[in-house]
Every structure is written in C-alpha cells, then in structure tokens.
Amino acid sequence: MSPTLAQITKELLKSYNRFPRKKLGQHFLVDPQVLQRIINAAELTNDDLVIEIGSGLGIVTSEIAEKANHVIAVEIDKELLRISKDVLNKFQNISFVGQDILKTHLHELVLGRKFKIIGNLPYYITAPIIEKIFESEDKAEIAVLMVQKEVAERMAASPGSKKYGSFSIFCQFYASISLISLVSKSSFLPWPEVGSAIVVLKPYKTPKYQVKDEKLFFDIVHAAFQQRRKQIRNSLAKFNLEGIDIDLSRRPETLGIDEFVGIANFL
C-alpha cells in the first residue's frame, strides 16, 4: 500500500527535523481529494505557466508540475525552499523564488506571458495577496486559492446576505468569483483553527464596471458599509445625493455593484 499524503508529509518534516511555523501560517495540505479539486479548478494544460504562492514541502507543486509547462514556486521560508528543491529535484520545469510574494513583482516573473496562480494562502495576509493579484499590471487568467472559509464566503457573497460587504464588492469589481469547495480542518497538518475553502478568481482583462473615478467609488462603498445597518441617506450623508434616482431609504447591503457605480458616476 502506498503511503498517504499525511504520512509523506510527516516523514518529510521528521527527516528534515522541521516543524510548521505558526507565525507564517503554515498548514500543509494532506487531503488528496482536495488537492485534486485544486488541480481541476485551475484547468491546467501543458502550455501553462503557473505561479505557486508557497511551495511548502513541494507536494502540491509536484502535482502542478506534472500538468503544466512551467511552475514558478514563490516561497518566503528559506528552509522550506531548500526542502522543496530536494523533493522536486527530478522536475526540470520548476523555478524557485525565495521571496515574500507581497514583495515580488509579478511582471518580472511572467515577462508578458499568460499565467495562472495557485496558492494555499496564509490567513493573516490573504487580503493583501488578493489585492496584489487584482492590482498587478499583468492579469492572471485564473487564480485558484485556498483561503479561510469566512473570507471565501465574503468574497463570493451576493447583495442582501450578511457576508456581503465592501470586501465582496472589491473582489467582484475586479474578477468573477466562485467558491467551489469547503475544506475541513482535517485536510491539513497541523489542523488550522478554522475551516477553509477553495475559491476561483478570474480577473477581468478589461474593466467590467465603467466607473469614472475608481477612488471615489471605493470611498463611497467603504463609507456605506461602515454603517451597514443605516439607510444610505445616513451612511452617505457626507455626499450630495440630492436628485439621484435611487431609494435612499435602502441599506447598503441591498445595493449591487452596478448601483454603487451609478452613485459614484452621479457624483
């Protein structure tokens, strides 16, 4: 009987006398079914360039490398980088970058090529990484990310739901978002304190929403959701909405992105 991913992970950690680092949010995926869901969601072909955020012990990286043309593994932990280089030494199509993804310039890695992103994101820096993906001048074709369950639900939330807020609008302004799978704590070693989920982001190559002033748009969204239980006539009181064709007695959580765009463009 072949060893399980959990057994392989434990043996690797033991052989390198290594423990997961809590301050870096390290939780290693050991569920082969979840790994397959990630690979399937990325729709990998043998032409693909993939940036992996965090190569970890190289287990997910090897699955990506089997199906993609080239993998660029970005790993901040120098010791894990050394381990994953050992584990993956049979592959000729993996490049390693020992760097913080937040300090990495994606355009310097992809050099104008089409690319995809796969990552099991540390929970404490999920939002900054997502911002980086959206705001990069080079847009990924697809990003398949493992994130905290609550964050995934906020990213994909629709107007009218309790999870819907400024972060939902920020994400959906830049990309189509799909929450494709919930992932239990037991899928990781060690177990995280909260559940996880796989989300698929498909950034828009050209803006979906035609807003005249993007900064004003997000200022309005943030102001509205700072007082989400109030009517927008109150939460947006500092803006002059006189004459706007919208019911000002509505609460912000009931407004779609198009309606916030309409408010911004009216102003």
N, C-alpha and C positions, 0 to 999 in steps of 0.2 A: 504494500500500500504506500502510495507517495505521500510525503509529508504535507500537512495543511499549511496555508499561508501563516496562520498563527504560530505553528511550530517553526517554520522557516524564520519568521521574524524574531522569535525568542532565541533561536540558535545564533542568529546573526548578532543580536545585541549581546548575548553571552560571550561569543567568541571574540568580540571587539571590546569586551568589558565596558559596555556603553549603556546608559540609562536615558530614557526620553527626558528632554529638558522642558520642564513646566513653563519656564519664563519665555520659551519660544513657541509655546502652544503645541508641542509635538505629540500627536496621536497617530499611530501608524495603522493604516487600513489593513485588516486581515480577513475580510469577507470577500471571497472570490466572486460571489454573485453581484455584490456592489461594484467591485472592480469592473466586471463585465458591463454593468449598466453605464458606467462612466465611458468606457471604450466605445460602446454602441452609440451613446449620445453624441460623441464627438464626430461620428460619421467619417472615420479615418480612411484614407486611401493611401496607396503607395507613392502618391505625389506630394503628400502633405508635409509642411514644416510645422512642428508643434513646439511651442514654448511651454515647458512644465514648470509651474511655480512650486518649488520644493521637491527635490528628487528623493529626499528621505533616505531609505535603505535601498532604493533602486527597484523595488518590486513593481510599482505601478509603471515606472519608467520603462522597464523591460517589455511590458505589455504594449506600451505605446510604440516603442522602437520596432516591435515585430510587424506593426501595421503601417507605420508612417515612413516617409522618405528620410526625414532628419528630425532629431529631437534636440532642443537646446534646454538643458536642465539647469535651472537657476536655484541655487541653494546657498543660504546665508551661513549655515553651520559648517565650518571647515572640516570638522571631524566626520560628519555625515557625508560630506562631499567626497572625502577620501574613501569611506566605506562603499559608497555607491559606485565610485570608479572601479574599485576592486570587483564588486558584484557584477558590474556590467562590462567587464573588460573584453568580452567576446564580441560586443557590438562595435561596428565601425561607423555607425550613423548617429552617435550621440556626442554632443559638445557640452562641456560643463562650464558653468559660470559661477564662481564663488562670490556671490554678491547679494545684497539686500534687493529684492525685487522693486522696492519703492525708490531705490537709488539707481535703478537700471533704466537706460533709455531704450525702449523697445525698437525704435527705428534703427539703432546701431546694431541690434541683433538680427533684424529681419531684412535689412538692406533692400527695402522696396518690394520684397516678396510677399505673396499671400501667406497667411499663417493662422493657426488655431492655438488656443490656450487651454490647458488642463491644469487644475490645481486643487489641492486639499488645503484650504486657507486657514492659517492660524486665526482663531476667532477674534483676537484682540486687534488685528489690523485688517479685518475683512473690508470695512468701508473704504479705507484709503486705497487698497488694492483695486477695488471695483472702480473707484474714481479714476485711478491711473489708466485702467483699461479703456474707460469711456473717453478720457481726455487726451489719449495718445493720438498723435497725428496719423499714425498707421493703425487702421481699424482691423481687429481680428475678424475672421469670417465667423467664428463661433468660439465661445468660451464656456467650458464645462467646469463648474466649480462646486466643491464640497464646502458648505457653509453651515453655520448654526441654524437649526430649524426655524427659530423665530425670525432670524434675518431673512431667510428664504421666503417665509410667508409674507413678510413686509415688502420684499422686492416684487413679489408677484400679485400683491393684493389689489382688488378692484374697488372702485368708489362705493361707499356705503358700508364697507367692512371695518371692523375695529382695527385691523392691522394696517389699513390704508393711511398713508401719511406722506410727509414731504420726501422721505427716502424712497417710497414707492414711485412717486412722480419723478424724482431724479433718475431712477433706474429706467423707468419706462419711457422717459423723454429721449434717452439715448439708444435704447435697444428693445427688441422684443424679449420677453422674459417668460420662461417656462419652468415651473417646479415639477421635476419629473419623477422624483422618488424621495420618500422619507428614509432615513438611515438610523438604525438603532445604535445605542451606545456600545453594545456588544460587538459591533463591527470593527472596533478599534482596540488597539493595545497601546497604552492603557485606556480604559474607558474614560471618555470625557464626561464632564458633569451634566451635559445637556445633549439632547438629540440633535441630529444633523439632517441635512437634505442636499440633494443634488439639484442644482439649478443650471439651466442652459440659457446663455445670453447670446443674442445675435445682434451686434451693434449695427445701427443704421449707417450705411455708407454715405447717404445724403440725408439731411435732417428730415424727419417725418413731420415735425411741427414747425410751422412757419411763424416764428416769433421775432418781432422787430428788435427787441432788446432782451437778450438772454439773462443778463444780470437782474434787470427789473422783474422779469418773470419769476426767477427763483426767490427774489426778495419778497414778492407777493405770496408765493407758496409758503415760505418759512413764516411770514407774519400770520398767515391764515391758520397754520397748524400749531402755532404757539398757543393759540386759544381755540382749540379744535371744537370745543363744546359750544362756543359762542356763534351767533349769526355772523355772516361775513360783513354785514354793515358795521359790526362792532370790532371784529378781529382785523378788518381792513380799514378802520376808521381814519388812519393817517393818510390814506389815498383818497383822491377825489373821484368817487364813483357816481357822481350825480349825472343822470341821463343814460346810464348803462342799461342795456337790455338784458338784465338778469335779476332774478328774485333775490334781493339782498337779505331775506329772512332765512335763507338756506345756511346750513352748516358746511364748513369747508370739506368735511369728509364725504359729502354728497356730490362734489364737483369733479368732473372728469378733467383730464389734462387739456383737452380742447377748450373747455370753459375757462381754465386758468390762462391759457394762451389768449383767449378772447379778452379777458380782463387786462392783461399786460399790453396787448396791442391797442385797446381802447385808451389806456393811459398814455 
